[in-house]
């Protein structure tokens, strides 16, 4: 069973439910469809207030994309499904990314605590990769640390069990050694 958690960029906009996203002009698209629409003709000019809003949306879009790119880069091999962005349509008719998330596999490696430890270190690095990790990112890193600690405990217990001598083998060795003649023991000649 694969456990997946989404790493999210900081919320640059008020969180929206799926039903209220359309009402607020937000849409969600997968990576590859992130190019803004260009419905507005270049001859149309925006007033100063709307241009300021467009500039803020452009800045937010760049921050969100950089944030999610950091997760993708650090989480290579653990990321599932790519990046999903939430968009807002600006006054210029173009769509700008205002939120994003990356799914990451946080499941332990079955029957291999050492591999789980290595994997959780990678998950933690991926979660904290952006320069401004969100609360969700920090939560994923904390969860990975917890799984890692459990795996470390399991690995330690496994090593202790392997370090203990096998009691059945030890008993057999004692018995087999007892039945062998000892050269240092005094000898009695029974054939006189």
C-alpha positions as CSV (number, residue, x, y, z in Angstrom):
1,X,0.0,0.0,0.0
2,X,1.5,3.3,-1.0
3,X,0.9,6.2,1.3
4,X,0.9,9.5,-0.5
5,X,0.9,13.0,0.9
6,X,0.7,16.3,-1.0
7,X,3.3,18.9,-0.5
8,X,1.7,22.3,-1.0
9,X,3.1,25.8,-1.7
10,X,2.2,28.5,0.8
11,X,-1.3,29.7,0.4
12,X,-1.0,32.9,-1.6
13,X,-4.7,33.1,-1.8
14,X,-7.5,32.3,0.6
15,X,-8.1,28.5,0.4
16,X,-11.0,27.5,-1.8
17,X,-13.2,24.4,-1.8
18,X,-13.7,22.7,-5.1
19,X,-17.1,24.3,-5.5
20,X,-16.0,27.8,-4.7
21,X,-12.9,27.7,-7.0
22,X,-15.1,28.3,-10.1
23,X,-16.9,31.2,-8.3
24,X,-13.6,32.8,-7.5
25,X,-12.1,32.4,-11.0
26,X,-9.7,29.6,-9.9
27,X,-9.1,26.4,-11.9
28,X,-6.9,23.4,-11.3
29,X,-4.8,21.9,-14.1
30,X,-2.0,19.4,-14.4
31,X,1.6,20.3,-15.3
32,X,1.9,20.8,-19.0
33,X,-1.1,23.0,-19.3
34,X,0.3,25.8,-17.2
35,X,0.6,28.3,-20.1
36,X,-1.7,31.3,-19.4
37,X,-4.4,32.0,-21.9
38,X,-4.0,35.1,-24.0
39,X,-7.5,36.3,-24.6
40,X,-6.8,40.0,-24.1
41,X,-5.5,41.9,-27.2
42,X,-2.3,43.8,-26.7
43,X,-4.1,47.0,-27.9
44,X,-6.3,46.9,-24.8
45,X,-4.7,48.7,-21.8
46,X,-5.3,48.0,-18.1
47,X,-5.8,50.7,-15.6
48,X,-3.2,51.2,-12.9
49,X,-5.1,49.1,-10.3
50,X,-5.6,46.2,-12.6
51,X,-2.0,46.3,-13.8
52,X,-0.8,46.2,-10.2
53,X,-3.0,43.1,-9.7
54,X,-1.5,41.5,-12.8
55,X,2.0,42.2,-11.5
56,X,1.1,40.6,-8.1
57,X,-0.3,37.6,-9.8
58,X,2.8,37.3,-12.0
59,X,5.0,37.4,-8.8
60,X,2.8,34.8,-7.1
61,X,2.9,32.6,-10.1
62,X,6.7,32.7,-10.2
63,X,6.9,31.9,-6.4
64,X,4.5,29.0,-6.6
65,X,6.3,27.5,-9.6
66,X,9.7,27.8,-7.9
67,X,8.3,26.3,-4.7
68,X,6.9,23.2,-6.5
69,X,10.0,22.9,-8.7
70,X,12.1,22.6,-5.5
71,X,9.8,19.7,-4.4
72,X,10.1,18.0,-7.7
73,X,13.9,18.3,-7.9
74,X,14.5,17.1,-4.4
75,X,11.8,14.4,-4.5
76,X,12.9,12.7,-7.7
77,X,11.8,9.1,-7.6
78,X,9.3,9.7,-4.8
79,X,7.0,12.1,-6.6
80,X,3.8,10.7,-8.0
81,X,1.7,12.4,-10.6
82,X,3.7,15.6,-11.1
83,X,2.6,19.0,-10.1
84,X,-1.0,20.2,-9.8
85,X,-1.6,24.0,-9.9
86,X,-4.6,26.1,-8.8
87,X,-5.1,29.1,-11.1
88,X,-6.7,32.5,-10.9
89,X,-7.6,34.4,-14.0
90,X,-6.2,37.9,-13.9
91,X,-7.8,41.1,-15.2
92,X,-5.8,40.6,-18.4
93,X,-7.6,37.3,-19.1
94,X,-4.5,35.2,-18.4
95,X,-4.3,32.4,-15.8
96,X,-1.7,32.6,-13.0
97,X,-0.7,29.8,-10.6
98,X,-1.7,30.8,-7.1
99,X,-1.3,27.4,-5.4
100,X,0.3,24.1,-6.1
101,X,0.9,20.7,-4.8
102,X,3.1,17.6,-5.4
103,X,2.2,14.1,-4.3
104,X,5.0,12.2,-2.6
105,X,5.2,8.6,-1.5
106,X,5.7,8.4,2.2
107,X,5.2,4.7,2.7
108,X,7.8,2.6,4.6
109,X,9.8,0.0,2.6
110,X,8.4,-3.4,3.6
111,X,10.7,-5.5,5.7
112,X,13.7,-3.2,5.2
113,X,14.1,-0.6,8.0
114,X,17.5,0.6,6.6
115,X,15.9,1.4,3.2
116,X,13.0,3.0,5.0
117,X,15.4,5.3,6.9
118,X,17.1,6.3,3.7
119,X,13.7,6.9,2.0
120,X,12.4,9.0,4.8
121,X,15.5,11.2,4.8
122,X,14.8,11.8,1.1
123,X,11.1,12.6,1.8
124,X,12.1,15.1,4.5
125,X,14.6,16.8,2.1
126,X,11.9,17.0,-0.6
127,X,9.4,18.5,1.9
128,X,11.8,21.1,3.1
129,X,13.4,21.9,-0.2
130,X,11.7,25.2,-1.0
131,X,13.1,28.3,0.7
132,X,9.7,28.9,2.3
133,X,8.2,25.6,3.3
134,X,4.5,25.7,4.0
135,X,2.9,24.3,7.1
136,X,1.9,21.2,5.1
137,X,5.5,20.8,4.0
138,X,6.7,20.9,7.6
139,X,4.0,18.5,8.6
140,X,5.2,16.0,5.9
141,X,8.8,16.4,7.1
142,X,7.7,15.8,10.7
143,X,5.8,12.6,9.6
144,X,8.9,11.4,7.7
145,X,11.0,11.9,10.8
146,X,8.6,9.9,12.9
147,X,8.6,7.0,10.4
148,X,12.4,7.2,10.2
149,X,12.7,7.0,14.0
150,X,10.4,3.9,14.1
151,X,12.5,2.3,11.4
152,X,15.7,3.1,13.3
153,X,14.2,1.4,16.4
154,X,13.2,-1.6,14.3
155,X,16.7,-1.8,12.7
156,X,18.3,-1.6,16.1
157,X,16.1,-4.4,17.5
158,X,16.9,-6.5,14.4
159,X,20.7,-6.0,14.9
160,X,20.4,-7.0,18.6
161,X,18.5,-10.2,17.6
162,X,21.1,-11.1,15.0
163,X,24.0,-10.4,17.5
164,X,22.6,-12.8,20.1
165,X,24.0,-16.4,19.8
166,X,21.6,-19.0,18.6
167,X,20.7,-20.9,21.8
168,X,19.9,-24.1,19.9
169,X,23.2,-24.0,18.1
170,X,25.1,-23.3,21.4
171,X,23.4,-26.2,23.1
172,X,24.3,-28.5,20.2
173,X,27.9,-27.3,20.3
174,X,28.2,-28.0,24.0
175,X,26.7,-31.5,23.6
176,X,28.9,-32.4,20.7
177,X,32.0,-31.1,22.5
178,X,31.2,-33.1,25.6
179,X,31.0,-36.3,23.6
180,X,34.5,-35.7,22.1
181,X,37.5,-37.0,24.1
182,X,39.4,-34.3,25.8
183,X,43.2,-34.7,25.5
184,X,43.8,-32.9,28.7
185,X,41.6,-35.2,30.8
186,X,43.3,-38.0,32.8
187,X,43.2,-41.3,31.0
188,X,42.4,-44.6,32.6
189,X,43.5,-47.8,31.0
190,X,40.6,-50.2,31.2
191,X,42.5,-53.0,29.6
192,X,45.0,-54.2,32.0
